[in-house]
Amino acid sequence: MEKVTPFLMFQGGKAEDAMNYYTSLIEDSEVKSIIRYGAEGPGEEGTVMQAIFSLKGQEFMCIDSHVDHEFTFTPSFSIFLTCDTEKEIDDLYNKMMENGTALMPIDNYGFSKKFGWLNDQFGISWQLNLPE
């Protein structure tokens, strides 16, 4: 086995927007590669057939599904970020909450200095943590 990579399947051509959004919010992050559907399909031309991006060195793979599914993302799988400062966690939480939904509003829940859990505008679940 070579490695384990989280895989995110978007619908409606949102993969590239999501990757660009995440890499703009999180330092030391980048879109590494994008392969797009061509005119021959099977997905909509120009959307993401397969892409790789990294957040703080953690690689993710994503696609724009060319098949509509009844399911989407669920908070039972989330991306956990450990923040370094109160400003960092507050800024990330506020930006990710734009068109997002709070699952646990940012607060001190007793297990860390500050914690927030949310679903962002793309449906991805994030846990933001500022340790004591």
N, C-alpha and C positions, 0 to 999 in steps of 0.2 A: 504494500500500500504506500503510495507516494505522499499524500496529504489529505486533509479534510478541509473542505471549503463550504461555507454556508452559501445556499443557493436561493435567490429571490426571484419569483415568477410574477411579473407585473402583467396587467391587462390594460388594453386601451392605449398602448404606445407610451407608457409613462416611465419606462426603465431609464432612459437617458436623462430625463429631467430629474429623477430621483437620485441617480449617481452624481450628477452635477451639483445638486443641492447638498447632498451629504458631504462631498469632498470640499465644497465651499465653506461648510460650517466647522469642519474638524481639521485641525492642523495636521501636517504630515500625512496628507491623504491625496490620492490621485486616481484618475481613470487610467487604467493600464492598457486596455485594448477593447475595441468594439468591432464586431462583425455584424453587418447589417443584412437584412433581407433584401434581395434584388427584385427586379421586375418579375422574375419567374416565381416569386413567393417562397414558401407557402404563406408567409406573413406579409403584412402591408409593407410595400417597398420603403426602405429607409429606416424602418424600426429595427430594434435590437434583436438579432438572432442569438447572439451570445456576447457578453461583455464581462470584463474583469475590472474591479476597482478595489482599492485598498483604503482602509481607515486605520491610521496609526499602525500600519504594517500588517493588519489582519485583512487578508484577501476575501472578497465576496465575488460570486458569480451571479449574473442576472440575465434575464431575457424578457422580451415582450412576447407573451404567449399568443400564438396565432389561432388558438382554440379558446372560445369563451367557456369559462368554468363556473359552476355554481358556488365554488369556494373562493376564499381570499385569504389574506393574512389573519393570524390570530395572536392575541397577546400571550398565549401559552409558549410562544417562542419570541424572545425579545433580544435586542442588542443592549448589552450592559456596558455603560461608559463610566469609568472612574475619573472624576474631575480633580484638578489640582487646587482650584481656588473657588471662592464663593461667586466671584464675578463670572468665571467660566461656566459654572453650573447654571447660574441665573440667566446668562446670555443664551446658552444652548436651549434651556427649557423654554424661554420666551419665544425664541425663533421657531423651535419645533412645534410650539403650541399654535402658531399661525395656521388656521384651518385644521388644527389637530384636536384631539380629545384627551382630557386628563383622565387617567385611571387612578392615580394617587397624586393629588396636587403636591407641588413642591413644599416640603416641610421637614421638620425633625420628627422622625417616627421612633426615635430611641435607639436604633441600630446604627445610625451614622449621624453626622452633623446636619446633613441636608440630603434629601432624596426626593425624586420625582419620577413618576412612571406615566407614559403617555403613548398614544397612537398618533403618528404624524399625518400630514396631509396625504401621504401615499398609502397609509394603512399599516406601516411598519411600527412595531412596538419598541419603545426605548425605555430603559431604566437608567436614570442619571443619578450618580452617587457622589457625594463629597464625604469621604471618611473623616472620622474624628481627628 
